[in-house]
Amino acid sequence: MSLVDPWEKAAECVRAAAATVDPERHAVLTHLRNLWVALGNERHFMSVDDAAREAAVIGRLHIELVNSRQLALH
């Protein structure tokens, strides 16, 4: 089972947050970064399946929040 790299996802959030001037979008990206960092810190204590499930949940949340913010901006 392929697992996304939570550190890379967290870094993406940091880069995107640094590039935005919208404080709400910055806050969303910061919270998402915190979720990815928490997974990165905890995944070594989880089974591969549990880590993959957590990554999938955070990934879906990431997509939903980023997309909902983009729709709100248009």
Summary of the structure (lengths in Angstrom):
residues: 74
radius of gyration: 12.8
end to end distance: 36.8
largest distance: 41.4
contacts: 188
relative contact order: 0.18
helix: 85%
strand: 0%
